[in-house]
Amino acid sequence: MPKPTLPLTDSQCKKLQPPNQLSDGGGLYLQARDNGKYWRFRYYRPSDNKRDEMRLGVYP
């Protein structure tokens, strides 16, 4: 059984330092790099069941 995770909080996101990432457990995660923080979403494509990633934008 997967470990339950808590939703991300704003204070956790602000404290995140590169090269780390924080996940909410549902495929959404915040990735910190040297040039900023970015929201990403990992999912399986329904058409061919392959793993894919969608880039959603910049934090904050």
Steps between C-alpha positions, in 0.01 A plus 500: 500500500643842406594743771240781528641847445372837613424784258782744439496820704623840393769502771637164377515633145679820605765305697580260214862536384654365176555227386203350689134440433181467705209276404134497602467127432255536211747567221540874563838616622704816539852483361767746615787581267770765503291731279163463679223270620267321259173308532497163321234230465585136421230278357435200276371579150160334449568423132811280542547478882849656492630731770505869407561835669314827466669827595246730663687819582725688736467535877375737650 
